[in-house]
Every structure is written in structure tokens, then in C-alpha cells.
Amino acid sequence: MSITSTLGVGARPAGSPDSGSAATEERLTRSDRAALRPSWRQPLALTGGAILLGWVVIAIFAPLIAPHPPNLQFAAPFSPPSRRYLFGTDELGRDVLSRVLYGARISLPLGALLVLVAMSIGSLLGAAAGFFGGVIDTVIMRLADLFFAFPGIILAMAVAAALGQSLTHAVLAVIVVSWPSYARLSRGLVLGARHSEYVASARLFGSSGWRTMWFELRPNVAGPILVLAALDVANAILLLAGLSFLGLGAQPPAAEWGAMVSEGANNFSYWWIGLFPGLAISTVVLAFNFVGDALRDLLDPRTARMLGK
């Protein structure tokens, strides 16, 4: 009996490299899917998603949920929490509960917006640095290193102070200190993928550099960048609240959580003024961290496995 008839016509031996790699790839794919399936079913992921969904609903329907307008001065100043005023009132007689609810309409959208802008700028610059290399890479990454040389909060304070005290300038300051992280991550991902076969094939077919980055590299490097963005929203909200706490962000009478905590610090004996906006910041930050961890398990399983070891 011939070897061909024993193995089957056109069949590869079981120990051949192609069949082994295919089987290994199939096993890895199945194991990855099995590991990724329960990522959104974990208690922390569900808790973070529920908290985040609740705050989003509050931000959208705050005018309907809040018992009073945020800047209405109608009650006795420094009234403690009671059945009538669940979170008490501040030094001007404004309802703290209403101000906390309206504060979600400032912190949540601005936190997401500034992360989106920082991610877009940093990812584009980092991808250009990693793909084209040379002088472009040197200039962009040395500029990013210059920003990394200063602590983020100190640099943000300097930028906000130079631009002037306003919420818009605080948002710009946070964007300035946030984009280098995305640039460094994007550059590393593009450096690891630019010599791949699909990139070489696109270039052989006449695709330009920018077109190759957008259509070929972007889908393959977007996962870790989105994970960083989800985790960075919490840091952005904290940094924005910190600038408002220092008087460099939202100005009175804006119902912004950081500014409300600052007001509570100035009236420390009336604990409810700063406690409840501080709890709002804490819950939102925890929710984004929980959701970011779940997204990491879903979109970047390699990093999740490394952290799990």
C-alpha cells in the first residue's frame, strides 16, 4: 500500500506544521472566546455599567428629576439633610441634591468629550510617528516626552492659569496633558503592525500612507486605544474636578462637582455641602474603571491574560 493511499489523496500528515498551527489557532480562538464571553457578566462590570447608566439617565433627565433649579436661592442657608432637603442646602440656600444632579450634565459630557479629542489627536500623531518614522517620529515623540516630564496636574494647572479661569480653559488644559499617552500607545501599536503582510499588500496595490493607516492599521490597533480611553475618562473627570476645586475650572454659580467640593471645603463644618458631590465623583470614577476593565478583557485579551498571571 502506498503512502498516498494511506494518508489520503491531498491530505497533509497530522504532524505537519500547517495542520498543527491551524489546530493551535483553533484552540486559541476557542479559549479566547470562552474567556471573553463572561467578561460583561462579572459583578464589577455589571455594577459599573449599572452605575454609569444611572448617571447618564440622571444627566439627560436632570431637569425632570431635580426637585429645584440648581441656582435657585429659596431655602435657609446651611440647612442640614432632612426629609424636605435630602442633601441639605448650601451657604446661599440652594438645594445640594439639585446641584449634584445637574452637575452630571457638566462632568460626564465634558469628561467624554475631552477624552475623545485627546484620543483623536494623540492617536493620529502617534500613528504618523510610528508609520513614517524618521524626523516625524523624532519630533512628535520628543514633544510627547516633554509633556511627560511634568506631572499632569501641575502642567494642567499651569496651562489653565495661563489661559484664564474658566471651564473651557480647564478642558483645554486637560486635553493638553492627556494626548501624549495616546500618542505613545498608538506609536507602539503601529510599529508592531506596519511590517505585517496586509500592510505590505496594501502598499503594493498603491495605497497611500494615510489611507493604509486608516483602512488597514486602524481596525487592528483600535482595541487597546479604546480601552485606554475608557479608563482615561475617570482620570479626566478627576482632573477636571481638581482644577475646578482649585478655582481654575468652573466658576460660580455653575453646578460643577469639583467647584461644589471646594465650596464644601470652605464650609467644612457643614459636611453635607462637599460630601455628596464628592460621592458623585467617586461613583462615576469607579464605574468608568469597572467598565474599562471589562473592555480591556473584551478588546485586549492579551494584556488581560498578562495581568491575570
N, C-alpha and C positions, 0 to 999 in steps of 0.2 A: 504494500500500500504506500502510495506516495505521500510526501509531506503535505502537498497541496490538498489532497483529498482528506487528509486527517484534520487539518486546520479549517478547511472550508475555503472555497474559492473567494479570493479577495478579502479574507478575514485577516486581521492582524493578530499576532500572538498576544496572549494575555499579559505577558510581561514586557511588552513593548513600551517605549517611553510615551507614545501618543495615547495609548489606552490608559496607562497609569495616570498621566496628567489629567485626562478627561474625567477619570473616576475621582481623582483628588479634588478637582474643581467642583464636581457634582456634590461630593461630600461637604466641601467647604460652603457651597451655596446653601445646602440644606441646613447645615449647622448655623449659618448666619441667619437664615430666615427663622429658625427655631428660637435663636437668641433675641432677635429683633421683635418677634411677634408680641411678647409680653411687655415691651418697654413702656407702652402707654397704659398698661394695666397695673403698673406698680403703684402702691399707695401714694408715694410722694408726687409722682407725675399726675395722678388724678386729683390730689389735693391742690397742687399748683395750678392745674388747669381750671379747677372749680373756683379758686380764689381769683384768678386772673379774669375769668369770665364774669364773676360777680362785680369786679371793679370796672370792667368795660361797660356792663349794663348800667352801673351807677353813673359813669361818666356820660353816657348817652342820655339817660333819663333823669339827670340830677335836677332839672327844673321841676319835674313832676314828683320826685322822691323827697327832696329837701323841704322841710316844713316852712322855711322862710328864705327870702333872698339873702345872699351871702353878706351884703354890706348894710343890711337894714339894722339901724340902731333903735331898738324898740323896748329892750328889757333893762333891768337894773344891771349895772356893771358887776362883774366878778360873781355872778350867781353860780353856786355850785351845781353839779349834776343833780337833777331831780326828775320827777315824772313829767314835768312840763318842759324842761330843758334837759334832754338826756345827757348831753355832753357839757352842760353849763353854758355860760356866756363869758365873753372876754372883757377887756377893760373899757370897751366902747358900747357894751350891751348887745353885741352881735352874737347870734346863735352859733356855737362852735360846731355843732353837728352839721348845720347847713354849710358852713365854710369848709369842713372836711370833705363833704360830698362834692361840692363844687371844685375843690382842689384837684379831684381826679380828672377834671376836664382840662387842667393845665399840665399836670405832671405826666400823665400817661401819653397823650398825643405828642408832647414835646420830647419825651424820652424816646419814643419810637421814631420820631422824625429825625432827631439829631443822629441816632444810630444809623438810620438809613442813609443819610447824607455822608456821614463819616465812612460807612462801609463802601459806598459807591466811589468816593474819592480815593480812599486807601487801596481798595481792590484794583481799581483801574491803574493807579500809579505803580503798585506792586507788580501787577501782571506785565505792564510795559517794561519795568526794570528786569524782571526775570526772563522775558521773552527776547528782548532786543539786546540786553547786556551792554557792555562797553561803557561809554560815557553816560548814557541814560541811567544805567544801573547804578553807577557810582554816585551821580548827583542825587538821585532820588533816595537812595539808602543812606547816604551821609546826612541828608536833610532829616530823614526819619531818626537817625541816631542822635542828631542834635536835639530833637524833641524828647527822645528817651532819656537824655542826660539830666532832665529836670523832673522832679516829682510832679505827677499830673495835677494835683490840687494846687500846688504852688504856681505852676505855669498857667493854669486856668484863672487863678486869682489875678495874676499879672496881666493877662490878656483882657479880662473883664474890667479891671481897674483902668487900663489904658483906654478902652473903648467907652467906658462910662457905665453908670449904674442903671441897668435895665435888664429885663428878662431876655430880650432879643440878643443883647450883647453877651449874656451868660450862655445862651445856647450856642452862639458862635465860638465862645471860649471853649466849651466842651467839645465841639467839633474839631477845633484846632488840636486839642490834646488827644483825641481819640483815633484819628485816621492812621497814625503810624503803625498801630497794632495790625490793622487790616493790610497795610502795605507789606509788612514783613511776612505775614502768613501767606498772602497771595503770591508774593515773590517765591517763597519756598515751594509752594504747590506747583507753580508754573515751571520752575527749574526742574522739578522732578518729572514733569509730564511733557516738556517741549520736545524731547527726543523720542517720543513714542511714535509707533508706526502710523497711527491715524493722523498725527500732526504732519509727519513726513509726506504721507499720501496727499493731504490737502495742499501742501506747498507745491508738490509735483504737479498738481492739477491747476496751478496758477492762483491759488488763494493768497490774498494779501496777508500781511502780518496781523492787522487789526481784525480782519474777517476770520482768520484762523483762531485768534484768541476768543472771539465772541461765539463762534459756532462750534468749534472743536474743543477748546480748553475750558470754556466757562462751564458747560454741564458737568465736567469731570472734576472740577475743583470747587464747585459751589457749596458742597456739603459742609466741610469744616468752617468755611466763612460764615454760613448761616448759623451754625452752632455758636461761633464766637459772637455773632450779632445778638442772638437770643440771650446769651449770658451777659452781654455788654449793656443791654437795656437797663438792667438792675443797677450797674455801676453808673450809667448816665443819669438815672433818676437820683441816685445818691449824690453824685457830684453837682447836679443842678440844684438840689435841695441845700447842699452845703454852701454853694455860692449865695443863694437867697438868704440862708441863715446868717452869713457874714455881711449882708447888706449890699451884695454886688449883683443880685439877681432881681427877682420880683420885688416891686416896690409897693408900699401901702397905697390903696386898700386891697390889693389883689389877694384873692384867697388861694395862696400857694403854700404847700405843706412846709417847705423849708422856712419861709417867712413866718408862718404860724408858730413853728417850733422856736424861732428866735423871739417872737413875742412872749411865748411861754417862759423862755429863759430870763427875760426882763422882769417877769412877774412870777418868780419861782415859787412863791408861797401858794399861788393859785395853780395847783398841779395839773388841773384838767386842761388848761389852755395849751400846753405843749405836749401833754401825754397822748392825746387822741390823734393829732396829726403825725406824731412820731410812730404810733402804732400803724397808721395807714402806710407810711413809708416802709416800715418793716414787713408788713404783709405783702405788699407789692414786690419788694425786693426778693423775698423768699419765694413767691410764686414764680417770678421770672427765672430764678435759679433752678427751681424744680423742673420747670418746663425746658430750660436749657439743657439740663442733664438728660432728660428724656430725648430731646432732639439729637444730642450727641450720640446716644445709643442707637438712634434710628438712622442718622445720616453719616455718622463717622464711626462705624463699628470697630475699626482697627484701633483707634485711640481708646475706645471704651474697653476693649479687651486688654490693652496695655495697662490701663488704670485699674482694671479688675484683678490683675495678677499680684 
